[in-house]
């Protein structure tokens, strides 16, 4: 078994494989912790209630832990997003509530980029994304590519680039905003 410090450097796929092989919840816990901000953001988008969002984050973890090894997961990030979205919709259906979703980018860290990178993205959108990506300042471009395309964690990006954690977060946030503005200009 790897030490806790060594676990944090493993890629998502390796953590998932280690959990499936050993059953050690430490592996799945590490993987899940990487995506808590995204999971919480999805829950907050659907519930608009911080307590309910936090409860659902924990409920998803508790539900997945015993049965995660039954799933064939190619990319954990997109898989967990779908699971959380479905969980939120299920809760709302049980409450017989109208489902209104706030799609404000403030709730989702990478919803815009994830949407642009979907496999079904048309060629024109992908060309606009590539063109706009090249126009970003180097630090933003590097951080965006590492986070969204290479699916690196903040910690991995700081190790690779020698940027501080706050710089990485800032470069990603500003890069997303600049990409969105550029893409909107190109599509007009």
BALO-489851 format. One record per residue (C-alpha): residue number from 1; x, y, z; residue in three letters. Coordinates in steps of 0.1 Angstrom, whole numbers, always signed. Example, Ala and Ser with C-alpha at 12.3 -4.5 7.8 and 13.67 -1.06 7.14 Angstrom:
REM BALO-489851
{1,{+123,-45,+78},'ALA'}
{2,{+137,-11,+71},'SER'}
//
This chain:
REM BALO-489851
{1,{+0,+0,+0},'UNK'}
{2,{+13,+35,-9},'UNK'}
{3,{+17,+62,+18},'UNK'}
{4,{-9,+89,+19},'UNK'}
{5,{+16,+114,+6},'UNK'}
{6,{+24,+92,-25},'UNK'}
{7,{-13,+87,-31},'UNK'}
{8,{-19,+124,-38},'UNK'}
{9,{+4,+123,-69},'UNK'}
{10,{-13,+94,-86},'UNK'}
{11,{-35,+101,-116},'UNK'}
{12,{-73,+95,-113},'UNK'}
{13,{-72,+63,-133},'UNK'}
{14,{-45,+48,-111},'UNK'}
{15,{-64,+57,-79},'UNK'}
{16,{-95,+41,-93},'UNK'}
{17,{-75,+10,-103},'UNK'}
{18,{-58,+8,-68},'UNK'}
{19,{-92,+11,-52},'UNK'}
{20,{-107,-16,-73},'UNK'}
{21,{-78,-40,-67},'UNK'}
{22,{-74,-34,-30},'UNK'}
{23,{-107,-21,-18},'UNK'}
{24,{-88,+6,+2},'UNK'}
{25,{-112,+35,+7},'UNK'}
{26,{-82,+58,+10},'UNK'}
{27,{-77,+56,-28},'UNK'}
{28,{-113,+65,-36},'UNK'}
{29,{-113,+91,-8},'UNK'}
{30,{-83,+108,-24},'UNK'}
{31,{-100,+107,-59},'UNK'}
{32,{-133,+120,-46},'UNK'}
{33,{-116,+148,-27},'UNK'}
{34,{-101,+161,-59},'UNK'}
{35,{-136,+167,-73},'UNK'}
{36,{-154,+180,-42},'UNK'}
{37,{-154,+216,-55},'UNK'}
{38,{-169,+205,-88},'UNK'}
{39,{-194,+182,-71},'UNK'}
{40,{-204,+209,-46},'UNK'}
{41,{-208,+233,-75},'UNK'}
{42,{-231,+210,-94},'UNK'}
{43,{-252,+204,-63},'UNK'}
{44,{-254,+241,-56},'UNK'}
{45,{-265,+248,-91},'UNK'}
{46,{-294,+224,-88},'UNK'}
{47,{-305,+230,-51},'UNK'}
{48,{-295,+267,-46},'UNK'}
{49,{-291,+257,-9},'UNK'}
{50,{-257,+253,+6},'UNK'}
{51,{-267,+228,+33},'UNK'}
{52,{-285,+206,+9},'UNK'}
{53,{-256,+208,-15},'UNK'}
{54,{-231,+198,+12},'UNK'}
{55,{-254,+169,+23},'UNK'}
{56,{-256,+157,-13},'UNK'}
{57,{-219,+158,-17},'UNK'}
{58,{-215,+134,+13},'UNK'}
{59,{-245,+113,+2},'UNK'}
{60,{-229,+107,-32},'UNK'}
{61,{-196,+96,-16},'UNK'}
{62,{-214,+72,+7},'UNK'}
{63,{-235,+58,-21},'UNK'}
{64,{-205,+53,-45},'UNK'}
{65,{-179,+40,-21},'UNK'}
{66,{-193,+4,-18},'UNK'}
{67,{-202,+1,-55},'UNK'}
{68,{-177,+21,-75},'UNK'}
{69,{-157,-10,-85},'UNK'}
{70,{-188,-22,-104},'UNK'}
{71,{-185,+6,-129},'UNK'}
{72,{-163,+8,-160},'UNK'}
{73,{-151,+44,-159},'UNK'}
{74,{-130,+59,-187},'UNK'}
{75,{-127,+95,-175},'UNK'}
{76,{-136,+100,-138},'UNK'}
{77,{-141,+137,-141},'UNK'}
{78,{-170,+134,-167},'UNK'}
{79,{-184,+103,-150},'UNK'}
{80,{-186,+119,-116},'UNK'}
{81,{-202,+150,-131},'UNK'}
{82,{-230,+128,-146},'UNK'}
{83,{-235,+108,-114},'UNK'}
{84,{-238,+140,-93},'UNK'}
{85,{-262,+156,-118},'UNK'}
{86,{-284,+126,-118},'UNK'}
{87,{-284,+124,-80},'UNK'}
{88,{-295,+160,-78},'UNK'}
{89,{-323,+154,-103},'UNK'}
{90,{-334,+123,-84},'UNK'}
{91,{-336,+143,-52},'UNK'}
{92,{-356,+170,-68},'UNK'}
{93,{-380,+145,-84},'UNK'}
{94,{-386,+129,-50},'UNK'}
{95,{-395,+163,-36},'UNK'}
{96,{-418,+169,-66},'UNK'}
{97,{-400,+202,-70},'UNK'}
{98,{-398,+222,-102},'UNK'}
{99,{-363,+218,-115},'UNK'}
{100,{-348,+252,-122},'UNK'}
{101,{-311,+254,-127},'UNK'}
{102,{-288,+284,-124},'UNK'}
{103,{-263,+280,-151},'UNK'}
{104,{-242,+309,-139},'UNK'}
{105,{-206,+302,-144},'UNK'}
{106,{-200,+312,-108},'UNK'}
{107,{-213,+278,-97},'UNK'}
{108,{-192,+257,-120},'UNK'}
{109,{-155,+259,-123},'UNK'}
{110,{-151,+244,-157},'UNK'}
{111,{-186,+240,-171},'UNK'}
{112,{-179,+263,-201},'UNK'}
{113,{-147,+246,-211},'UNK'}
{114,{-161,+211,-204},'UNK'}
{115,{-190,+220,-228},'UNK'}
{116,{-165,+232,-255},'UNK'}
{117,{-145,+200,-251},'UNK'}
{118,{-174,+176,-255},'UNK'}
{119,{-168,+149,-281},'UNK'}
{120,{-198,+161,-301},'UNK'}
{121,{-183,+196,-304},'UNK'}
{122,{-185,+208,-340},'UNK'}
{123,{-154,+216,-359},'UNK'}
{124,{-161,+254,-359},'UNK'}
{125,{-163,+255,-321},'UNK'}
{126,{-132,+235,-318},'UNK'}
{127,{-113,+257,-342},'UNK'}
{128,{-125,+288,-323},'UNK'}
{129,{-113,+272,-290},'UNK'}
{130,{-79,+263,-304},'UNK'}
{131,{-75,+298,-320},'UNK'}
{132,{-85,+316,-288},'UNK'}
{133,{-63,+293,-266},'UNK'}
{134,{-33,+303,-286},'UNK'}
{135,{-41,+340,-280},'UNK'}
{136,{-40,+336,-242},'UNK'}
{137,{-10,+347,-222},'UNK'}
{138,{+15,+318,-217},'UNK'}
{139,{+6,+313,-180},'UNK'}
{140,{-31,+311,-187},'UNK'}
{141,{-27,+289,-217},'UNK'}
{142,{-4,+265,-199},'UNK'}
{143,{-27,+263,-168},'UNK'}
{144,{-58,+258,-190},'UNK'}
{145,{-42,+231,-210},'UNK'}
{146,{-29,+213,-180},'UNK'}
{147,{-62,+215,-161},'UNK'}
{148,{-88,+208,-188},'UNK'}
{149,{-70,+189,-215},'UNK'}
{150,{-45,+169,-195},'UNK'}
{151,{-68,+167,-165},'UNK'}
{152,{-41,+176,-140},'UNK'}
{153,{-49,+186,-105},'UNK'}
{154,{-39,+220,-91},'UNK'}
{155,{-11,+203,-72},'UNK'}
{156,{+2,+186,-104},'UNK'}
{157,{+1,+219,-122},'UNK'}
{158,{+20,+237,-95},'UNK'}
{159,{+47,+210,-96},'UNK'}
{160,{+49,+210,-134},'UNK'}
{161,{+50,+248,-139},'UNK'}
{162,{+64,+261,-106},'UNK'}
{163,{+35,+285,-103},'UNK'}
{164,{+20,+289,-68},'UNK'}
{165,{-14,+274,-61},'UNK'}
{166,{-30,+309,-61},'UNK'}
{167,{-14,+317,-94},'UNK'}
{168,{-27,+285,-109},'UNK'}
{169,{-62,+292,-97},'UNK'}
{170,{-60,+328,-110},'UNK'}
{171,{-46,+318,-144},'UNK'}
{172,{-73,+292,-149},'UNK'}
{173,{-101,+316,-138},'UNK'}
{174,{-88,+345,-160},'UNK'}
{175,{-80,+321,-188},'UNK'}
{176,{-116,+308,-188},'UNK'}
{177,{-130,+343,-188},'UNK'}
{178,{-107,+354,-217},'UNK'}
{179,{-115,+322,-237},'UNK'}
{180,{-152,+328,-233},'UNK'}
{181,{-149,+364,-244},'UNK'}
{182,{-127,+354,-274},'UNK'}
{183,{-150,+326,-285},'UNK'}
{184,{-181,+348,-282},'UNK'}
{185,{-163,+374,-304},'UNK'}
{186,{-154,+348,-330},'UNK'}
{187,{-189,+334,-332},'UNK'}
{188,{-206,+367,-339},'UNK'}
//
